[in-house]
């Protein structure tokens, strides 16, 4: 079992675009998150991510209101993740 579930709330073209995505991340665009939250695991913490952290902060609030207790926002998003040289799937920047 994975220790955390990464929920990427960007649009598909961003997820597959130049910044790439965190390996193993689950894509759920922000506009669909409230409707698809029930499909997310409740047995491990969730970490939301977007390009820079704004949409994922909104996603954290949506998930908390949906009853998820262990939710965190990846501050700085994929821009910070890449700047720190962490592993990325896809992307070209």
FENKAUR-V191855 format. One record per helix or strand of 2 or more residues. SS is the DSSP state (H for helix, E for strand). FROM is the first residue (numbers start at 1). LEN is the number of residues. If there is no record, write none. Layout:
BEGIN
SS FROM LEN
SS FROM LEN
END
This chain:
BEGIN
E 4 5
H 12 4
E 26 2
H 30 10
E 45 5
H 54 12
E 71 3
H 77 7
END
